[in-house]
Amino acid sequence: QVQLVESGGGLVQSGGSLRLSCAASGRTFSSYVMGWFRQAPGKEREFVAVINWSGGSTVYANSVKGRFTGSRDAAKNTVYLQMNSLKPEDTAVYYCAAARGWSMLSSEYDYWGQGTQVTVSS
């Protein structure tokens, strides 16, 4: 059974940092890409970042570029999202997901974690 488990969310002041983790289990993810998405109350789920599992290449949404950094530890089957210079508009539930192909569309992702809440106070 495939499982993606996020952790690391919480409450932080504007300008602060958090690191989200996504631990994957249940299959080999070396051929997958890992995406980070977020959903704020009353809004659509939106793309944040995508990480190539095998090579570590990343692409970011314009809204987080320069502030967020994605990485992965293949030995631990875990991907990370380092979030710096957080803003109140970053407040959302953050999800990690796995897809067979490079994509920024949530519909292309096959597996999803349960989400972790990130709240940034002003």
C-alpha positions as CSV (number, residue, x, y, z in Angstrom):
1,Q,0.0,0.0,0.0
2,V,1.4,3.4,-1.0
3,Q,1.7,5.9,1.7
4,L,2.8,9.5,1.7
5,V,3.0,11.1,5.1
6,E,3.6,14.8,5.5
7,S,5.0,16.5,8.6
8,G,6.5,19.8,9.7
9,G,3.6,22.1,9.4
10,G,2.7,24.6,12.1
11,L,2.2,28.2,13.1
12,V,4.9,30.7,12.3
13,Q,5.2,34.5,12.2
14,S,5.6,36.3,8.9
15,G,9.2,36.1,7.7
16,G,9.8,32.9,9.5
17,S,10.7,29.4,8.2
18,L,9.4,25.9,8.2
19,R,10.5,22.7,6.6
20,L,8.0,20.2,5.5
21,S,8.8,16.5,5.0
22,C,7.0,13.9,3.0
23,A,7.9,10.3,3.8
24,A,7.0,7.8,1.0
25,S,6.5,4.1,1.5
26,G,4.9,1.1,-0.2
27,R,6.7,1.2,-3.5
28,T,9.9,2.4,-5.3
29,F,9.5,6.0,-6.2
30,S,12.7,6.4,-8.2
31,S,10.7,6.7,-11.4
32,Y,8.2,9.2,-10.0
33,V,8.2,12.9,-9.6
34,M,7.1,14.4,-6.3
35,G,4.9,17.5,-6.2
36,W,4.0,19.9,-3.5
37,F,0.6,21.6,-3.6
38,R,-1.4,23.8,-1.2
39,Q,-5.0,24.7,-0.6
40,A,-6.1,27.7,1.3
41,P,-9.7,28.0,2.6
42,G,-12.1,28.7,-0.2
43,K,-9.5,28.4,-2.9
44,E,-8.5,25.9,-5.4
45,R,-5.6,23.6,-4.8
46,E,-2.5,25.1,-6.4
47,F,0.9,23.9,-7.5
48,V,3.9,24.9,-5.4
49,A,6.8,22.8,-6.5
50,V,7.8,19.6,-8.3
51,I,10.9,17.6,-7.7
52,N,12.4,14.9,-9.9
53,W,13.1,12.0,-7.6
54,S,16.0,10.6,-9.5
55,G,17.9,13.8,-10.4
56,G,16.7,16.3,-7.9
57,S,15.6,18.8,-10.5
58,T,12.9,21.3,-9.3
59,V,10.4,23.7,-10.7
60,Y,8.6,26.2,-8.5
61,A,5.4,28.3,-8.7
62,N,6.3,32.0,-9.3
63,S,4.6,32.9,-6.0
64,V,7.2,30.9,-4.0
65,K,10.3,31.1,-6.3
66,G,13.3,32.3,-4.4
67,R,11.7,31.5,-1.0
68,F,11.0,27.8,-1.1
69,T,13.4,25.0,-1.9
70,G,12.6,21.4,-2.7
71,S,14.9,18.5,-2.1
72,R,14.9,14.8,-1.7
73,D,16.8,12.1,0.2
74,A,16.5,9.0,-1.8
75,A,18.0,6.8,0.9
76,K,15.2,7.9,3.3
77,N,12.5,7.9,0.6
78,T,11.7,11.4,1.8
79,V,11.2,14.7,0.0
80,Y,11.4,18.1,1.7
81,L,10.1,21.6,1.2
82,Q,12.1,24.3,2.9
83,M,10.0,27.4,3.2
84,N,11.7,30.7,4.1
85,S,10.5,34.3,4.3
86,L,7.0,33.0,4.8
87,K,4.0,35.4,4.2
88,P,0.5,35.3,5.5
89,E,-0.7,34.4,2.0
90,D,1.3,31.1,2.3
91,T,-1.2,29.9,4.8
92,A,-2.7,26.7,3.5
93,V,-2.8,23.0,3.9
94,Y,0.2,21.6,2.1
95,Y,0.1,18.3,0.3
96,C,2.8,16.1,-1.2
97,A,1.9,13.9,-4.1
98,A,3.5,11.4,-6.5
99,A,3.1,11.3,-10.3
100,R,4.6,9.1,-13.1
101,G,5.4,12.1,-15.3
102,W,6.7,15.6,-14.8
103,S,3.6,17.8,-14.2
104,M,2.3,20.8,-12.4
105,L,-1.3,19.6,-12.7
106,S,-2.8,18.1,-9.6
107,S,-4.9,15.8,-11.8
108,E,-1.7,14.1,-13.0
109,Y,-0.8,12.9,-9.6
110,D,-1.7,9.4,-8.5
111,Y,-0.8,9.4,-4.8
112,W,-1.5,12.0,-2.2
113,G,-0.6,12.6,1.5
114,Q,-3.1,13.7,4.1
115,G,-1.8,17.2,4.2
116,T,-0.2,19.4,6.9
117,Q,-1.4,22.8,8.0
118,V,0.9,25.8,7.6
119,T,-0.3,29.0,9.2
120,V,1.6,32.3,8.9
121,S,0.6,35.1,11.2
122,S,1.2,38.7,10.3
